[in-house]
């Protein structure tokens, strides 16, 4: 197997914990496992794939499309704006798809490395969940969007390359269930409520029902481990948390989508600059503000719940424009 745009090899090394104590040690995790079994759904059967997708109408709400207010976008007619919408939307859905694929691989590792049978049982269900999400999102892009699957973004690739390559279970859990899933939950909720396409809205709502449960694993499993770390170990975890926060919350820009619709480098630069300026000045569209507010408040709340809202992490959050003093703003 050779590396190409659609695959690459990661050298992985981790210790497998062969658990043979079958008593229930964590009733909360066992309850999460029971909920996961109860709430399984079938991506082939429980989604109405007969629904048509009208690409001429776009997919995401126009308020979420980068470029609004920039000359090259505003000059476009309705048909071209719909094309921009579709390519932008497919780029974003592609990143969600690649994230779900990475999560599936990572959860399969977590079955090996997490201590305790209750955690292992739950991670088997999350592996199945992530496989189902990959199935649904890839089928949507392949069957309904003409195969528009964009390459993985550099940020997402860097995060999963690091997590899949090794690291103890709690680092993998912080990166995936605590930080990446927080972003995913906020985005899937936003899309489930606002997308123009009913089929994608239904898919997002189905996926969201699983993602909230995945965040629950981090909240239940991490506090005791974080509390047991010595000063040097905690500092390493803080450094990784900063990296993961930066990769997930910054630098995701769909340049390939704008190249696909024919924008030149200067025009793409103007769109990127306007996007950054709007975010920094809190002048983004209503939907984007709602997404950022929910994501930021959830990140702060979850870091606090697991014991990672330290002074250093608080400083990192401020650098990212996230207020660590509130979970409701």
N, C-alpha and C positions, 0 to 999 in steps of 0.2 A: 504494500500500500504506500503510495506517495502522497506528499502534501500537495494540495491545490487550493483553489479559492473556496471549495466546498468542504474541505476537511484538512486537519493537520494532526500530527502526533504530539502527545504530551507524555513525557517520562514521569510516571507516578510511582511514589514509594510511600507506603504507610503500613502500620502494624494492625493486623486484624485481631480483634478481641473475640475469641471463640467462647461465647457466653453459654454456661450450662447450669445456671441457677434459674429455675422457671417460676419461682414465687413472684407474686406481684410486689414490687418494691416501691413503685411510684403510681399510686392510684390515679393521680391526675393525668399522667401520660397514658395509662391504660384506658382511661375514659376518652382521651383524645383519639386513641386507636379505635375504640368502639364507635365513636362518632364518624371517623373516616370510613369504616366499613359500612355504616348505615347510609352515608351520603354519596356512595359511589354512583357515577352516571356513565352512560355509554355514548361516546362522541359520534358513533355511527348511527345510533338509534334515537337518541334523545335530542338531537338537533335536527331541525327541519331543513335538510339540504336541498329540498325542492324550491325553496324561496329564491327568486331571482335577485341578482345584484345589479343595480343600474349605475354603471360607472360614469355615465354622463352627468349624474347628479353629485358625484363625489362620494366620499366615505366618511371622513371625519367632519365635524362642524367646521365651517370656514374660519371661525374664531381661533381655532387651534393651528392653523396653517401659518408657518413662518413666512414673512414677506409682506403681510398686510401693512400698507402705509409706505412701502418702498416703490419708487417709480416703475421699475421693471415689472412688478406684480400688478400695480394699479392700472397700468396701460393695457394689460391683457384683457381680451374679451371673455365672455362667460364660458365659452367652450375651452379656452386655454386655461382658465382658472380651475375648471373641473379637472383637466389633465394634471395640473400642478397638485390639486387636492389628492387625486388618486395615487400619484407617485410618492408624495409625502406620506400619505397614510400607509401605503405598502411598505415604505422604508421603516416606519415606526413599528408596524405589525411584524416585519421581519426581525427587528431587534428583540421584540417580545418572544418570537419563535425561537431565536437563537438562545435567549436566556432560559427558556423552558427546556431546551435540549441540554444546555449546560447543567441545569438543575437536576434533570433526570440522571445524568452521569454522576453528579456530585452526591445525590441521595443514595445511589447504589453503593458508593463508597462509604457513606455514613452508616449503612446497614452493617458494614464490617467494623467500623472504628468506634461507634458510640458504645459506651459502657452500659450494661444493664439491658435485660431482655425487653422491658417495656419500651425503651427508646428504639431498640432494633425493630420491634413489631411495628411501631408507628412509621419508621423510615421506610419499611417495605410499602406501606400504603402511599407515602408521598412519592416514592418512585413511580408507582402506578399512576398517581395523579398527574405527575409531570409528563409521563408518556401520553396520557390522554390529551393534555394541553398541546403537546407537539402535534399529535394527530389532527386536532381540530384546527389549529392555526395554519398548519401546512396545507391542509385540504382547502381551507378558505382561499389562501393565496394561489394555490395551483389550479383549483377548479373554478373559482369565481373571479379571480383577478388576473387571469391570463399568465399565471406562473411568475408573477412579479415578486421574486424573493431576492432581496438585496444582501450583499455580504455583511458579515458581522462587523460591528463598529470596533475600532481599536480599543476603546475603553472596556467594552464588554469582554472582548477577547483577553485583554490583560487580566481582568478580574478572575475569569474562570480558569485561565492558564495557571494562575497562582494558586487558586483553591484546589484545582484538580491535581496539581503536581505533588502535593504532600500536605503537611501541616496537621496539627492535632484536630480532633473532632470539633472542639469549641471554636477554633478559628474558622473552620468550614461553616459552622452554624452561624456565627456572627456575620460572615460575608454573605451567606445565602438567605437564611430565614430571618435574620434581624434587619439587614440593610437592603439587600436586593428585593426581598419580598415586600418590604414596606413601600418601595417605589412601585412595584407591580400592583399591589393592592390599590394604591391611590389611582394609578392609571387605568386599571381595569374597571374600577368603580366609575371614574369619569367617563370612560368610553361607553360603559354599559348604559349610562344615563343620557348620553348626548349624541352618539354616532347617528349619522343619517341612515345607515343601512340596518334594517331590523335583524338580518341574519347575524351580522357581526355583534350587534348589541346583545343578542341572546347568547352567543358564544362567550362574550366577556362576562356576562352575569353568571354563567355556569362556572367559568374558571375562577371568578371571584369567590364563589362559595368554598372553593378548596384553599385558596391562597390565605385567607384569614386563619384557617386551621394551621397552616404551615408556620405562620408567625407565632402561633400559640406554642409550638414546640420550642422555639427559642426562649420564650418567656418562662416556660416551665423548666427547661433543662439547664439554662446558663447561670442563674444567680449563685448557686452553690459553688460552681466551678470558678466563676469570677472572684468570689469571696476568698477562695483558697489560694489565689496567686500571690507570690511574693512581689516585692516592689519592682524588681527587674522584669519579671514575667508580665506584670501589669503594664509596664511601659511598652513592651513589645506589642501587647494586645492593643494598646492605645494607638501606637503607630500604624498598625494594620487597619484599625477602625478608621483612622484619618484617611488612609489610602482608599479604602472601600467607599467611604462617603464621597470622596472627591470623584472617583471613577463613576459612581452611580448618578450623582447629582449634577455633574458638570461635563461639558465637552461632547455631548451627544448632538451632532449636527448632521442633517441629511444631505450632505453635499452631492452624493451620487444621484439623489432624486432630482435636484435642480439641474445637474448636468444632463440628465435624461430628457428633460423638457426643453433643453437648448439654451439655458442661461449661460453667459460667459463668466469668466473668473471675477471680473469687476462687479457684475450684477450679484453673483453669489456672495462676494465679500460685503456688498451693501446690505444684503438680507441678513447675513450673520451679524454684522455690526448693529443693525436695527434690533435684531432679536436680543442681543446682549444688553443693549441700552434699555430696552423695554423692561427686561428682567431686573436690571440694576435699579431702575427708577420706579419700580412697582407700577408701571403703566401698561402691563400686559393685559390681554383680553380677560374678560370676566371668568371664562372657563379655566384659563391658565392660572389665574390667581387662586381660584378655588382648589385646583390641583396642588399648587405649591403650599398653600396653607395647610391642607390636610396632610400632605406628605411630611412637611416639616414638624407639625405638631405630633404626628405619630412616631417619627424618628426620635424626637425628644422624649416622649413618654416611654417608648420601648427601651431606649438606652437607660433611662432612669430605673425601669423595672428590673433590669438585669444587673444593675450596679455598675454601669459603665458611664454614667454621666459625671465623670470626674472633672477636675478643674482644667486639665489638659484637653479633654474632649470638648468641654464647654468653649474653650478658646478656638478649637478647630471649627465648631459649629458657627461661631460668630464670623470666622473667615469666609464661610460659605453663605453668609447672609441668613443664618437660622438663629433665632433667639432661644437660647437654652433656658431662659428663666420662665418660659410659659409653655404650656401644652395646649392652649386654646386659641392663641392669636393666629 
